[in-house]
Amino acid sequence: MNILLIGSGGREHALAWRLSQSPVCEKLFASPGNPGISECAECVAIDVADHAAVVDFCRANSIGFVVVGPEAPLVDGLGDSLRAADIKVFGPNANAAVLEGSKGFVKDLCARENIPTAAYARHSDKASALADLARFGLPVVIKADGLAAGKGVIIAETEAEARDAIDHMFGGGFGDAGAEVVIEEFMTGEEVSFFAISDGTNVVPFGSAQDHKRVGDGDTGPNTGGMGAYSPAPVFTPALEAEVMERIIQPTVKAMARDGRPYSGVFFAGLMLTAQGAKLIEYNCRFGDPECQVLMMRFEGDLVELLLAAATEGGLAGAERPVLSDGYALTIVMAANGYPGTPEKGGAIAIGNVGDARIFHAGTAMRDGQLVANGGRVLNVTASGAMVTEAQAAAYAAVDAIDFPTGFCRRDIGWREVVREKVQS
């Protein structure tokens, strides 16, 4: 079977690496891809916003399956167009991708289905949002309702910061994503990313991870798309996983199907482990980035077969849960100077001997035979180990073997679990 992968980041490089290993995969195409993806797929230029062009490419190249990596094409309805053309696709239709496309939609769904989450309010104008701030206390969470590349969430510690966030969003700081704002109560606890695969009716768990959103060591500075991650998250115990499947994931699957929005694809549930139990922060309709990288390092099955089952109505019926390896995987994001603001592009990169670590390309390009930075998050340096401490050491040894003068990374990825491991030893 010929397969088309949509996307160009580190998540897509990790997916391409696993998809290309499947005996079901005859040829893998990626659009637009990147220099790393080109090592395991043929990179092609297709305007993914032009759904007819994507369908035409699939027909011309006998594509039997499309895997959509990023969220924007799904929210835009690419899944609908491919299914209408009788092409199998991994990823939800637009009316189900609204789980990521609108934070307010998710909050309303949680309220209807009694899914545990933070108290909230939706506002479509600045005056009512500002007037409503006082009842939430401080700190308070201000979210742009729509897609904002992982940066549309501000945790305001003061009233002035909250007012500035609301001004920024309604002032167009996140474009159309900020046309509506969600104000949420601040939840205290440890954050975990949990993944599950659904065919619209059935759902199976796919592992946990913890990522690091803040740009600086010690979880300081502004939020980013993610500066590193490790999997699994030991604080997310089997008992907690069962609770989340029962109280959060399965009710969502049932509600979406009942409402004519069957969800086929991956659930990425951002969770807060509070004193009252696990609560939903938000849903994403794609594999996380950089969580996907550590999940793919641990996944031991045939990724094509699993994703094809999810893309088939009832395909996961009776399916066993996906098998992920014992031990840990940890990934470190090497970013371009200036990120998460305006990144410095064009900086030369030389990758030395990284041992058993795997380098997933996120924002790279080739110019005159030289690998260069071409985005904010540039490389995902990923390693495995029996313990998080071991995986962290291997990953940072690989980071130190990469010459990237105009780049930087956090030096404390995995710190929570490293501390716990030291206490236990």
N, C-alpha and C positions, 0 to 999 in steps of 0.2 A: 504494500500500500504506500502511495506517495502522500506525504503529510506536509502541510503548510503551517508554520509557526509565526504568529504575529507578534512583533515586538523587537526591542533593540537593547534591553538592559541586562543587568546581572541576573535577574530572575529568568529572563528568556535564555540566557547562556546556560544556566543550570538546567532548565527544561530541555533545551536542545541536546545537551550532553546525555541526559537520560533517554529522551525519545530516540536518539540515534542508535542507542544500544539495543533497542527492541528488535527481535527477529521479524516482527510484523512490518517494520519500517523499511521499505525498499529505497526511497529517496526522501530526504528531508530538505525542504525549502524554508527560508526565513525571510521575513520582510519587516523592516529593512535589514535586521541583523546588525552585527558589528564584527570587528576583526577576530574576536574570540569565537563567536558563533560560526564564523566562516570556516573554522577548523572541523566542524561536524555537520555543516549544512551549506547549501548553496544560497547565498544571499541575493535577494532580488528586490528591485525597487517597485513597489506598488503603493499607490495612494490609498491607504486603508479607509479613508473617509469616503472614497468613491466605491461604494459597495458593488456596483456593476463591474468595476474593474477587477475587484477581488474575485467575484464569481467567474468572470471571463478567464482569469488566470487559472483558477481551479479547473475549469473545464478543459482548457488548452493543455494543461499539464497532468491530467488524470489524477487530480488531488482527491483522495477519498476521505480525508479527515483534516479539519482545521483546528488548531489549538490557539486560543486567543490569550496572550499573556497579560497585557495591561487592561485597566478598567475602562478607559475612555471609549474604545471601539465598542465595548459591550453596552455601555450606557447609550451610545449612539445607535444601537440596533444592528450591529454587524451580524450578531447571532441570528436575528430574525431573517435577514436577507439571505444568509447561507442556508438556513433551514428551508426557506421558501424555494431555493434552488435545488433542494434535495441533497445537500452536502452536509455530512455530519460535522458537528462543531462542539468543542468543549468550551462551555461558557454560557451563561444565561441569556435569554432574550432581554430586550430593553425593559419590559414591564416587570421583570424580576431583578435586573441589575439596579433598579431603583433602590435596592437595599444599600448600595453604596452611593448611588447618585443623589440621594436625599436623606440627610441625617434625621430630618423631621419625620419623614415617612417611617423610619425605623422606630423612632421614639413612640409614635402613635401606635404602631403595630405592637410594641411591647406593652403599652397601656391596655390595649384590647385583649391581648392574650395572656396577661398576667406574667410576663417575662421580667425577671428582676433586672432593673437598670436604675440609673440616677434620676431623681426628680428633674423636670425640665419645663421649658416654655418655648413656644415658637413665636417669632415676631417677623413681620414683613415691613416694618417701618422703624426708623431710629428712635422716634419719640417714645413709642410704647416699650421698646426694649430697654431704654434708659430708665424709664419709670418703673420697670419690673425688677431692676437689679437688686434693690434693697432686700427683698425677701429671700434671696439665695445666700446671703452672707459672703464671707471671704475665707479662703480664696474661692473664685468662681470660674467656671469653664465657659468660654465663648467660642462657638463653632459656626463657621460658614456652612450653610446647608448643603451646598453642592460640592463638586469635585474641585479640590484645590491642591492637587499633587502632594498630599500628605502634610501640607503646611497651614491648613485652614483652621487649626485648633490653637487657641490661646488660653493659657492658665493665668488668670489675672490675680495677683496677690493683693492689689489695692484697688479702691474704687476708681482712681484715676486711670490705672491700667485697663480696667474693664471698660470704662467709657471710651478710652482711646481705641480699644479693640473694636467696639461697636461702631465708632466713627470710621475706622479704617475699612471695615467690611461694607458698611452701607455707602461709603465713599468710593467704592469700586476697587479697593485694594486687592480683592480676589476675583475681580470681574463678576460675571453672572453668578458665580458660586456664592457670593455674599449678598445676593438679592433678598435672601431670607436668612435669619440668624436663629440659632438654637442656644438658649442659655441653660446651663446644667449645674446642678449641685456638684461640688467637688467631692469625689470619693477618695477615701484613704485606704491604702492597701498596696499589694504588689500586683503589677500588671503582667498578664500572660497572653500570648497569642495561641489560639487553638484553631485547628483546621479539620474540616470534614468534607467528604465528597458525597454529592447527592445526584440522583437521576431524576429528581422531581417528585419522587414518592418515597424512595428508600434513601438512607444516609448511613455512611460508615465513617468512623473517626480516622484522622490522618496525622495525628501527632501534635505536639506542642513545641513552643519556642518562647524565648524572651529576647526582645530587641532593646536597643538603646536609642531613644529618639533625640535626646539633647546632643548638641554638637560638641560639647566639651567634656573633658574628664570630670568625674564626680557628678555627672548628670547636670551640667551647668550650660547656660547659653540657650539660644533659641531652639525650637523643635526643628527637626529635619525629616526627611523621608526614612531615616534609619541609618545609624552609624556602625551597626554590628549586631550580631545575634548569636544565640547558641540554642541547641536542641539536644535532648528534651529539656523541659523546665521541671526540675525535680519537685518544686513546690506544687506543681499541678499533679496531684496524686491520682491514682486510678479511681478513688472514690469521688474526687472532684470532677474528673472526666465524666463519670457516670451521671453525676448531678447535672452537669452542663448539657450533656446529651438529652437528658430527660426534661429539664426545665427551660432550656434555651433553644437548642438546635432543632430537636424534633417538633416542638410547637411551632417554630418558624416554618419548617418544611410543610407541615400540615396546613397552616394558615395561608401560606402562599399558594398552595395547590387549591385550597378551597376557594380562594379569591380569584382564581383564573390566572395566576402568575406562577406556574410551576417552576421551581428553581433547579436547573440542571447545571452543575459546575462545582466549584469549590467554595465552601463557606470559610471565610477568614473572620473569626470572632475575636475581637479585642476584648479582653475580660479584666475586671478588677477583682482581686481576691480580698474581699472586705471581711470585717468581723461578722457580718450577717450572711456570708457565703459569697459565691461567685456572682458577679453582676456584669451584664453586657455594657460595654462602652460604645462599641459601634461594630458594624459589619463591613467587610470588604468583599467584593465579588471576584477576587483573583487571589492567587498565591501572594503572600507578602514578599516584600523586597526590603531587607535581605533575608527574611525567614525562609523563603523558597530554597535558597542556596544550601542552608544547613539541612533542610528536610530532604533535598535530593541527594545530599551526601549520605544520608542514612537509609534512604529507601532501597529495598532489596528486590522488589518485584519488577514486572514488566509495566512500565508507565503507560505505554500505548494501550495495552489491554485494559488497564484500570480506567483510563480516561475515556476510552471508547465505550466501556460499560456505562459510565455516567452519562454519556451522550446518547444512550439508547433508552427509551422509555421502559422502565422496569428492569433495566440491565443490571442493577446492583442487587436484585432480589436474591436473598440467600447468600450474598457474597461475604467472604471472610474479611476481616479488617486487614488493611494493607500492612505489610511487614516492614518495620524499620529496624535497623541494626541496634544492638546494645551499644553502650558507650555514648559518646558525645561528638557533636560537630560544632565548630565555632567559626564564624566569619567576621572579618574586620574590613570595614569600608575605608578605602583610601580615596579621599576627596581632593578636589582642586582647591587651592587657596581662594578664599572669598566665599565658599559655600557655607551656609545656605543662601547667602546673598548672591551677588554676581560672581560666578566662578571664573578663574583665570584659565582660559583655554589655550591649547597649543603647546603646553609643556611636554618636553620629551620624557619618555618612560623607557627604562631598560630593566627587563625582568631577568634576574640571575638564577642561581640554583636554589629552588624553593623546596627541595626534598619531596616529600610525599604530599605537600599541600597542593591544592588546586586553585588556580586563579580564574575567577569568572570576570569577564569584561563587562563593565556597566556603561561607562561613557568614554569610549576610546575611538580613535580613528587612525588610519595610516596615511601619512603624508611624506611623499618622496622616500618611501621605504622605512620610515621611522614611526614607531608607535607613539601617539601623542594623546593628551587629555582632550576630550571633546564634550565635557559635561561637568555637572557638579560632583556626583558620585562616580568615580572613575574605575576602580577595581574592587573586587571582593576577594580577599585573601582568606581561604577556607581550609581548615585542617580538622582532623579527627583525633580522638584520644579516649582512653578508658575513663578518664575523669575530665571535668571541665578545665582543671588546672593544666593537664597534659595537652589538651587541644589548644588552649590559649597559648602555651609556650611554643608549640609547633607553628601556630599561625603567626605569632610575632617574630619568630625566627625567619619565616618566609617574607614578612613585611620588610625586615631589615636587609633582605637580599634583593630588594627592588629599589632601583635608583629613580626617584621621582621628586626632583628638587622643588617643583612648584605644587607639591601635594602635601597632605597631612592626614593623620588618623588619630582617633582616640587611643590611648594606651591602657585602657582599663576595661575593655570589653569582657563581659563575663564576671565582673567583680563581685556581684552578690553571691554567686555560687562558689567562686574561689574562696571567699571569706568563710562560707559554710563548710566547705571541704577542709579548710585548715582547722576549724574548730573541731570537726569530727575526727581528725587524724591524731 
